[in-house]
Amino acid sequence: MMTISLLDRESPTGLKVRRILTRRKSSLKYYHANREAKRKYQKENQPRNTKYVWEWSLKNEYGISVEIFDQMLLSQSGRCVTCSVALQKLHVDHDHQTGVVRGLLCGPCNMALGLVKEKQEVLRAMIDYLESH
């Protein structure tokens, strides 16, 4: 049996956790013997897997279903809440403190909020700066 230890990381509860993966030699042997078949399967099923991963992240990262996402998209007319740009891909915006989903944003607006760490005083200072110049 072979043990692979990943780096220590902090868990959501703040405790240090060490993830340990254990693979039997037979599993590694199977993996190496079927590597090409696995790659072929992944390539053929990539669109289906991408949809599954997206649905999984909606549910597990944001606590919403695809139906709720679609309702939000419809209520926003397929546009970003802040800049009103119509895009096919909108990001789920959520409060990092509480986890509450606030709306759907375009990539640049989502990134801007993240860069200022959602601090309203920083955003106000940026608005004041723009207005004064």
C-alpha positions as CSV (number, residue, x, y, z in Angstrom):
1,M,0.0,0.0,0.0
2,M,1.3,3.5,-0.9
3,T,0.4,6.6,1.1
4,I,0.5,10.1,-0.4
5,S,0.2,12.9,2.1
6,L,-1.0,16.3,0.9
7,L,0.0,19.6,2.5
8,D,-1.6,20.6,5.7
9,R,-4.5,23.0,5.1
10,E,-6.9,24.9,7.3
11,S,-10.4,23.4,7.5
12,P,-13.6,25.6,7.5
13,T,-13.6,25.2,11.3
14,G,-10.1,26.6,11.7
15,L,-8.4,23.3,12.5
16,K,-5.4,22.1,10.7
17,V,-6.2,19.1,8.6
18,R,-3.9,16.7,6.9
19,R,-5.5,14.9,4.0
20,I,-4.0,11.5,3.3
21,L,-4.7,9.5,0.2
22,T,-4.0,5.9,0.2
23,R,-3.8,3.9,-3.0
24,R,-3.0,0.2,-3.3
25,K,-0.4,-0.8,-5.8
26,S,-3.1,-2.6,-7.8
27,S,-5.0,0.7,-8.2
28,L,-1.9,2.5,-9.5
29,K,-1.2,-0.4,-11.8
30,Y,-4.8,-0.2,-13.2
31,Y,-4.5,3.6,-13.6
32,H,-1.3,3.4,-15.6
33,A,-2.7,0.5,-17.7
34,N,-5.9,2.4,-18.6
35,R,-4.7,5.9,-18.8
36,E,-5.6,6.4,-22.5
37,A,-9.1,5.0,-22.1
38,K,-9.6,7.3,-19.1
39,R,-8.5,10.3,-21.2
40,K,-10.7,9.3,-24.1
41,Y,-13.7,9.0,-21.7
42,Q,-13.0,12.4,-20.1
43,K,-12.7,14.1,-23.5
44,E,-16.0,12.5,-24.8
45,N,-17.9,13.3,-21.6
46,Q,-16.4,16.8,-20.9
47,P,-19.6,18.8,-21.7
48,R,-21.7,16.5,-19.4
49,N,-19.1,16.7,-16.7
50,T,-18.8,20.5,-17.0
51,K,-22.6,20.8,-16.5
52,Y,-22.4,18.4,-13.5
53,V,-19.5,20.4,-11.9
54,W,-21.4,23.7,-12.4
55,E,-24.6,22.3,-10.8
56,W,-22.6,20.8,-8.0
57,S,-20.9,24.1,-7.3
58,L,-24.2,26.0,-7.3
59,K,-25.6,23.6,-4.7
60,N,-22.5,23.0,-2.5
61,E,-20.7,26.4,-2.7
62,Y,-23.7,28.7,-2.8
63,G,-26.6,26.6,-1.5
64,I,-28.8,27.3,-4.6
65,S,-30.3,25.1,-7.2
66,V,-30.2,25.5,-11.0
67,E,-33.9,26.6,-10.8
68,I,-33.1,29.4,-8.3
69,F,-30.1,30.5,-10.5
70,D,-32.5,30.6,-13.5
71,Q,-35.0,32.6,-11.6
72,M,-32.3,35.1,-10.6
73,L,-31.1,35.3,-14.2
74,L,-34.7,35.9,-15.4
75,S,-35.4,38.5,-12.7
76,Q,-32.2,40.4,-13.7
77,S,-33.1,40.0,-17.4
78,G,-29.8,38.2,-18.0
79,R,-27.9,41.3,-16.9
80,C,-25.3,42.1,-14.3
81,V,-26.9,43.7,-11.2
82,T,-24.3,46.5,-11.0
83,C,-23.4,47.5,-14.6
84,S,-26.4,46.1,-16.5
85,V,-24.2,44.4,-19.1
86,A,-26.0,41.4,-20.8
87,L,-23.8,38.3,-20.8
88,Q,-24.2,34.6,-21.2
89,K,-22.0,33.9,-18.2
90,L,-22.8,35.6,-14.9
91,H,-21.1,34.8,-11.6
92,V,-22.9,34.1,-8.4
93,D,-22.2,37.0,-5.9
94,H,-22.4,36.1,-2.2
95,D,-21.4,37.6,1.1
96,H,-18.2,35.9,2.2
97,Q,-19.1,36.5,5.9
98,T,-22.6,35.0,5.9
99,G,-22.6,33.0,2.6
100,V,-25.9,34.7,1.5
101,V,-26.3,34.9,-2.2
102,R,-26.9,38.6,-3.3
103,G,-27.2,38.3,-7.1
104,L,-25.5,37.6,-10.4
105,L,-22.6,39.8,-11.6
106,C,-20.4,39.9,-14.7
107,G,-16.8,38.8,-14.3
108,P,-15.3,42.3,-14.0
109,C,-17.9,43.5,-11.4
110,N,-17.4,40.3,-9.4
111,M,-13.6,40.7,-9.5
112,A,-13.9,44.4,-8.5
113,L,-15.9,43.5,-5.4
114,G,-13.4,40.8,-4.6
115,L,-10.4,43.1,-5.0
116,V,-11.7,45.7,-2.6
117,K,-12.7,42.8,-0.3
118,E,-16.3,44.0,-0.3
119,K,-15.5,47.0,1.8
120,Q,-18.0,49.8,1.2
121,E,-15.7,52.5,2.5
122,V,-13.1,51.6,-0.1
123,L,-15.8,51.7,-2.9
124,R,-17.0,55.1,-1.6
125,A,-13.4,56.5,-1.6
126,M,-13.0,55.2,-5.1
127,I,-16.2,57.0,-6.2
128,D,-15.0,60.2,-4.5
129,Y,-11.7,60.0,-6.2
130,L,-13.3,59.5,-9.6
131,E,-15.7,62.4,-9.1
132,S,-12.9,64.7,-8.0
133,H,-10.8,64.1,-11.1
